[in-house]
């Protein structure tokens, strides 16, 4: 699957990591609902690091559609309230 980190680029990531991303996504929704900004920042870093560490960057001149789009690393807590509403970024 192709995962985009906004402002950073795209990565090819094995679909076996989808469950881990979804677990982090759900925890992000919970952290935001609990107004826990520190936990939110930690979880966002964890999510982005998972993609960076296990994904392979897509070449800048290769154009492929993203399956998942993640927010940039500098996403504020207020911005996250809108992004992670409901089910979060990853359905399921």
Secondary structure as UniProt FT lines:
FT   STRAND          2..5
FT   TURN            6..8
FT   STRAND          9..12
FT   HELIX           15..17
FT   HELIX           18..33
FT   TURN            34..35
FT   HELIX           37..54
FT   STRAND          56..57
FT   TURN            60..61
FT   STRAND          68..70
FT   TURN            73..74
FT   HELIX           77..83
FT   TURN            86..87
//
